[in-house]
Amino acid sequence: MRRLPVWLPPALLTLAVTLTGLGSAQLWRDELATWSAATRSPGDLARLAGTIDAATGPYYLLMHVWTSVFGDSTIALRVPAVLAMTVAAGLLAVLGARLVDRRGGLFAGLLFAVLPGTSRYGQEARPYALATMLAVLATLLLVTALRRPSWARWAGYAVAVAALGLIHLIALTLLAAHALVVLIAWWRGPAPAGIANPAHLDAERDRRVWRWLVAVVPVALLAGPLLVKARTQQSRQLNWVHLARLDDLTALPGGVAQSSVVGGLLVGVAALGAARLGRRALLPVGAVLLPVLLLFAAGTVVPLWVPRYLVFVVPFACLLAGAALAAVAAPAALVVVVLAGLLGLPDQAALRRTHEWPRSAPVDYAGAARVIADGQRPGDAVVYSPRHSWLFLDLGIEYHLGNPPRDVLVTEDEVRRGDLWAAECPQPAQCLAGTPRVWLVVAGRHAEPLAAVPGAKGDALRAQFTVTQVWPRPGLTIALLTSRSGR
């Protein structure tokens, strides 16, 4: 009886886990940005990339094609991430079988499948799952090209690396680990089969380095301009990020695994695997440590340190853990995998309630939209406070309302601006004049929502309207305002 392919059990388990409760949590703020971008035309996407979020532009274009075919429901938006994590688990098992052995690859893939982080980013309409898949694929193709060199294999590697850079610029820090492995392979110089002439051997050793350098040229040509443009947008795109501190490193395992306990377990077992592999651990250890250290070093100078940006290193930590599990009896190894799954159950359940962080502070866009839908009348308007916020209050309400009230203060919407935020009327009192009823959506919980609106917008609302009713919802307050003039 033939054995199952090593990739099949991890892939099926990852697919089953990530599909479970796929649509339970609402789209959160980052996913709302994906929806807003993906539903624009290619020309509008190009304008958006020129203003903000250029680094995510290729992913948005990919999602534009996807939503054009499959729609923009919550599940449809998240399925690409599910598929990417499923493929990543299968590729990880194959990579583990190549670098360690069949059992090591199998347990690495199974452990990856049960991590809360795999579900979290496999159920999110953002590029991190795709980056994880491409990171494992590029590494697998590198190992194959080094062992059996040919231009076709190096070309496959070049395509994978270029795609990785386009999907997630920070994932290109993985190339530091690849470069190290290529240099070590060149230094050791094992002769391919059939080459006995030392001159031929030296030539083949040199070809490895040159072929790798040629293979990374496309990513430099494609991702280089993207990196330059993204650098000019950093003050807007990452204005919420702080400089990295040492304690951020200790919190990283829990951040990428989405569970402190499971993250600690993964690090401990991975350390045992690295000790067992010895020199063979160079690639997976480098693939974990070098991106982390490079991003941390950059993050101490420039605000860049965001744990989810490093999700792509998790499979390589699982590979090291798989090597440790392969050294013990299969039942004992399965116990560790099951234990990781059980320890992560509370986090698995929590992330299916909300993707917000902290998870104790969800934002109920759908609940707010239902309130408005139930009481909306012709002629109603809506006002958001704050407008220019990463909460994307307007996008959240618009996503859940097929026919939202008129956004009375908008003078130019986000699509025409080539931005993620609309422009508001500079004289709100004039723009609000003649409006009989306004639905006010305010971030946070407020007993007096009108008092929470600052500036000229708040002054105009308080002067022209009175509060008729207030509905508190998690993370939001909705108020129905009626005109003081009675119109």
N, C-alpha and C positions, 0 to 999 in steps of 0.2 A: 504493500500500500504506500502510495507516494505521500511524502510529508507536505503539509501546507506551506506555501511560500512564507518566508519569515516576515514579510511585510503585511500579510493579510490580517492576522489577529490584532496588531496595534492599530491598523487603519480602521478596521470594523469597530473596535472599541471606542476609538476617538470619534468616529462618526456617530455612534449611538449616544455617547455622552454629550457631545456638542449639540446634537439635535434635540436633546431633552430640554424642554422649556425654552426653546429658541426664541419664541415671541413673547415670553412672560414679562420680561422687563421692558419698559418703554425705551424708545430711542432716547439716549441722553445727549447732552449738549454737543459733544464732538460728532456724534452720529447725525444730529440735525444739520451740522455744517456739511457733512457728506451728502445728505439728501438735498440740501439747497444747491450744492455745486453740481451734483450728478444730474439733476433735472434741468440744467441749463444747456444751451446749445454749445457746440465746440468753440464758436467765436466768443460767446460770453465766458466760457471757461478760460480761454486765452487771456481775456481782459482781467478775470479774477486773478490768474497767476501773475499778471503784471503788477497787481496791487498788493495782494497778500496771499500767503499759502502756496507759493510757487513750488515748494518742496513736495507738496502733496498733489500737485497738478496732474502728473501722469496717472496716479491712482483715481483721481476724480474722473479723468477721461475714460478710464477702464470701466468705472462704475456707471458712467453715462451710457456706454454701450450696453452694459448689463441691464440697467433699468429700462432702457428702450425696448428690450426684449421681454424681460420678466416682471416689470412693474416696480413700484417703490413701496410696497408693503414692508412692514418691519421684518418679516421673515425673508422676503426677497432681497432686501438690502443686506441681510446678514449671511445668506447662504454662501457667497463667495469666501467668506472667512471660515465657515464650516468646512468647505471643500479643501481650502488651503491647509488647515490644521490636520485634516485627515490625510492628505498627501504627505505632509511633513512627518507625521508619525510613521507612515510606511517607509519613506525614504530614510528616516532615522534608523529603523530596524535594519535596512540594507547596509547603511553606512557602518552600523555597529558590527554587523556580520563580517564586513570587510576588514575593519580595524581590530576587532577583538575576536569574536567567534559568533556562531549562530545564536547561542543562548544569550550572549551579551547583547546582541542586537534586539532580540525578542523582548528581553526584560527592559531595555532602554525605551523601546517603543511603548510597552505597556505602562511603564511608570509615567512617561510623558502624557499618555492618554488620560490618566486619572488626576493630574494636577489641576487644581482650581484655575490656575492661570491659563491653561490650555482651553478650558471652557470660557473663561472671561474674554480672551482675545479671539477665540474661535466663534464667539457670539456677538461680535462687535463689527459694525460697518466702518472699519478703519483699516489702514494698511498693514498692521502689525502681524496678522496671521500670514498674509502673503509674503512679507519679508522673512518670516520664520521659515516658511516653505522654501523660498529661494536661497536662503542661507544654507540650509541642509543640502539642497540640490547642488549648489555651486561647490560645496565642500566634497560631496560624493563624486562629482565630475572631476574635481582636482585630483582626488585619490586615484581615480581611474586613469586619468591622463598621465600621472606620474608613473604608474605601474605599467601601463601599456601605451606608450606615447604614440600619438598620430595627430595630424593636423585636424582631422575631423573631431577627435575628442577634445582637443584644445579649443576648437571653434565652439563646441557645445558649452564648454566652461565659460568662454567669453560671453556668449549670449546670456547665460545664467547670471553672471556677475553684472553685466550691463542692466539687466532687468532688476536685479537687487538694488542697484544704485538709483534707478528711476523710481522705484516704489518707496524706498526708505534710505535717504542719504546717509544717516548715521550708521546703518548696517554695513556701510563700506569699511568701517573700522575692522570688520572681519578679515579684510585683505592683509592686515598686519600679520595675523596668524597664518594665512596662506603663504605670504612672502617668507616667513620664517621657515615653514615646512619645505618650501621650494629650495631655499638656500641650504638647509640641512641635507636634503636629498642630493643636491649638487655636490655638497662637501663629501658625503659618504660615497656617492657615485656607484651604486650597484649596477652591474652590467646587464643590459637586457639579454634575453636568450639569443644565442647564436653569435654574440659579439665577443671575439677573443682578442682582437688586435687592440693594444692599449691606445693607439692613436684614435681608433674608432670610438673607444670608450670615452676618451676625453672629449671628443666631438659631441657624443651623445649627452654627456654631462652638461656641456655648455648649451646644447639645444634646449634643455629643460628650462634654464633660466631665461633664455631669449624667447622661447615660446610662451612662457608665462608673462613676460613683459609685453609681448605683442598682444596676448589675450586680454590684458587690462587696458589696452589703448582705447577700445570702444567705450569703456565706462568713463574714461577720462574725457573723451570727446562729448559724450552724451550728458553725463552728470556734472561735468565741470561748469558749464554755463548755468545749470540749475543751482549749483552750490553758490555761485557768485550772486545770482539773483536772490536766493533765499537769504544770503548774508545781509543784503540791503533791507530785507523785510523783518529782520530779527527783532527789532525794537517793538514792532506791532505784534508779531506772531508769538513771541515768548516773553511778553512784558509781565507775565504772572510768575515766571520762574526765578528762583533765587540762586545765588552762587552755591556751588557744592561745598559740603562740609564733611569731615571724616565720619561723623555718625550716619551720613547718608549711605556709606558703603555697608555698614552693618545692617541697615534696613533694606538693602537691595534684594536679598533672597526672598524675603516676605513680600516685597513689592511685585517682583516678576512672577512669583508662584501664587500670588494673591492669598497667601496664608503664611503667617510667621512660622507656625509649627511645621507645616509641610515644607516650607523653604529651608528651615533649619535641618530637617531630616534629609532633604535632597543634598545639601552641602556636605553633611557628614558622610553619607554613603558615597557621594562623588569623590570625596577625599580618599576614602578607602580604595575606590577604583583606580584613582590616579597612582596610588602607591603600588597597587598590584600590577599595573601596566608598565611602569617604569618608563623607558624611552618611548614606548608606543603611545604614551599619554600626551606626547608633545602637541599633536594637532588638537585634540579636544580641550586640553588645558589652555592652550593658546587661544582657541576660539572662545573660551569663556573669559579669561583674564585680560587679554589684550584689549578687546573692545571696552570692557568695563574700566580699565585703567586709563585708556586714552580719553574716553568721554569724561571720566572724573577729572583728569588733569585739565582738559579744556573747560570743564564746568566750574573749576575754581577761578577761572579768569573771565569767562563769558557765561551768562546764564543759559545752560544747555542741559543740565542734569535733570532728567525726567525718567524714573525707573522704567516706565513702559516702553521707552525707546530702546531698551536692551532686552526685550522679550526674545529676540532672535538667538540669544546665547543659551537659552534654557535647554534646547535639545542636546547641546554638547555636554551640559552638566548631567543630563539624563544618560548620555552615552557612557560617561565615566561611572555613574551609579550602576548602569547595566553591567559594566565590567566587574564591579564588586559582587553583584548578585549572581553573575555567572560562575563565581568561584565557590558558591555554596549549593547545597542540594536544591533541586527545583521547588519542592514544597516550601522550604524556608524562604527562597527568593519570592515566591508568590505571596507569602505572608507579608513581606515588606511592601510589596505593591498594594496589596489589599489594605494594609495599615495606612499607607499614604492616602489611599482613597477615603478611608473612614475618617481620618483626621481632617481631611478637607471637606467633609460633608457640610458642616455649618457654613463654610464660605461658599460652597457650591449652591446651597439654598439661598444665601443672601444675595449672590450676584444675579440670581434669576428673579429677584424682586426689584433690584435697581442696579444700574451701572454707575451711579453717582458715587463719589468718594468725598467724605466718609459715607458708608452705606446707611448710616443712621440719619442721613439728611437727604432723602429723595426729593425730586422735584416732579410734581404730578401735573405735567402738561395736559395729559388726556383728561384728567378730572376737571381742570380749569376749562378745557374746551367743551366738555359736556355741560357745564354750568351755563356757558354762553349759548350753546346750541339750544338748550331747553327754554331759554328766556328771550332769545333774539327776536327783534321785530324789524320790519323794513325801515330804513333810515337810521338804524343804530350805527354807532362808530365805536372804535376800539382805540385805546391808548395804552402804551407800555412804559413802565418805569422800573429799572433804567432801560433805555433803548440800546446804548452801546455797552453791552455786557456779554461776557462769555456764556451767560445762561441762555442767550438766544430766545428770549420770551416770545418774540413775534414768530420765529420759525416753529417753535413748539406748538403754539396755538394754530398756526396756519396748517401745519402737517395734519393735525387731528380734526380740523374743520374743513369740510368740503367747500363751504360758502361763508367765509368769515366776514364779520362786519367791516365796513370801510375803515382803513387805517388812516384816520383823519389828519394826522400830523405829518404824514409822509409827503415829501416834496419830490424825492427821487428814490426809487426802490433799490435794493441791494444789487439786483441784476444789472440795471442800467449804470449803476455806479462802479460795477466791477469790484464789488466788495462783499463782505459778509453782513454788513449792517446798512440799513437805509438811512437817508438823510431826512432830518425833521425840519419842520417849519421854524424859521428863526423868530417868528412872532406868533406864538401859539394862541394868544387870545383872539387874533383875527381868524386863524384857521379853525378854531373851535366855534366861532360865532354861528348861530343858526342850527346847531346840532341839538336835537331834542334829548337824546340819551347816549351815554358813553359807558362802555364796559372798560373799566380800569383794571389792568393786570399788573400787580406789583410783586417784585421779588421779596420773599420772606413773609413772615406772619405779622400782621398789623391790625390792631383793633381799630385804628383810625387810618385807613389807607391813604386818604387825601393828604394827611399830614406827612406821609412818607415820601411824597413826590417833591423833589427839590427844584429850585430855580424858577424861571419864568413859566415853565410848564405847570408846576405846582401852583403858582400864583393864579394863573389863568383858570385852572380847574376849580380852585377854591372860590374864585370870584364868580364863576358862571354856573357852578353845579352844586347840588347837594347829594349826599349819599342816601340812596334808597334802601340798599341791602348789601350785606357783605357775606362772602363765602370763603372761609379759610380752607386751603388745601395744602398738602405737604409741600413746603418750599415756596408756596405762592399765596397771594391773597387776591381775590376777584371782588370787585365792587361795581354795582350798578349805580351810575350817577344820572340824575335828571336835571334838566335845565331849570335854573331859577326863574327864567322868564315864562315857563310853562309851555313853551312851544314844543 
